[in-house]
Amino acid sequence: TYSVLYNIAIMYDEMEELESALTYYKRFLKTAPADADVDSEPANQSDLEQMTTTQLFYKAAAQRVDELQKTLFFGKEKRGQ
């Protein structure tokens, strides 16, 4: 189920296996319902308070995907790849 994908992403993230984490966050985001807000834009406090737990997970995953993509991109630049 979708929660397994999210948990795998978290585990890879905690182990600092960023490319694998990114893969699983993206797979998790593909399971989002059509009406889910999965953009990575920060939400204000009132929006967050109205979201369900599942919606919060999708929002957090989208934000983490953005962070990981930037980290991996700039990390490769530093290594000259």
N, C-alpha and C positions, 0 to 999 in steps of 0.2 A: 504494500500500500504506500501511499504518498509519505506517510510519517517515517517509514523505513528509509526512504531516500533522503529525507531531511536529516535523520540521525546518522546515516553513513557520512553525509557531507560534514556534519559537525565533528565526527570522529576524525576524519581526514584533516579537517581544519585544525583541530587540537594537536594532531601529530605533525603539523606544519607541512603536510603533503598537499600543497596549495593547488596544483593542477588537478589532482584527483578530487579535492574538495569542490573546486569550480565545476567539474563535470557533474558531480552529484547535485549541487545546488541547481544547476541548469535543468537537470532531469526532474528535480522536484518542482521547479517552476512550471514545467510543461504539464504538470498535473492540476494546475490551478483551474478552478471553474471559470467559465467565460466572463462572469461578472466580477471576478476578483481583481483588486487593484494590485498589480504586481510591478508597478513602476518603482524605480529606486529613489524617487524624490522623497526627501524627508517629510514626514507628516507632523502637523501641529498636535499639541496635547489633546485638544478636543476630538480630533479625528481618531487618534490612537485609543481614546477612551471608548469610542463607539465601535471599534473593531472587535471581531471575535478572536479567540485565540488562534484559530487557523489562519485568519486574515493577517494577524500579526506575524506568524511564521512566514507567510509568503512575502510580506513586506520586508522582513529582516533578511530573508534569503536574497531578494532582489538587491538590497543594499550591499550585502556581502559579495554578491557576484560583481558588482561595480568595483568594490574595494580590491578584490582579488585580481580582476582584470588589470587594474592600474598597477598593483604591486608586481604582477608578473611581467607586464609590459616594461615598466621602468627598471625592474630587476634585470631583465635581459639587456636593456640599453647599457646599464652599468657594466655588465660583463662583456659588452662588445659583441653581442650576438645579433 
